Amino acid sequence: MPLTKAIMLGGIGGIAVPFTMSGIDGPLSGMLGTILIHGPGGTAVPWSWPVFCVVTLAAWCLLQAAR
């Protein structure tokens, strides 16, 4: 079940980081609120998705190492 737990932690990170950054008044929060990662074919992904992926991967690796 480490992957399920890692996905839950990644989801929390993907939601909590943008929410926390939106509450901070400064140039970094304004920049992060407008950043989109542009992909092939004109697609754009909000930056919280890479946060979700990185947190999920890190949590999965740590949970696998703890087994």
Sequence and secondary structure as in RCSB ss.txt:
>XXXX:A:sequence
MPLTKAIMLGGIGGIAVPFTMSGIDGPLSGMLGTILIHGPGGTAVPWSWPVFCVVTLAAWCLLQAAR
>XXXX:A:secstr
 HHHHHHHHHHHHHHHHHHHHHTS SHHHHHHHH EEE GGG EEETHHHHHHHHHHHHHHHHHHH 
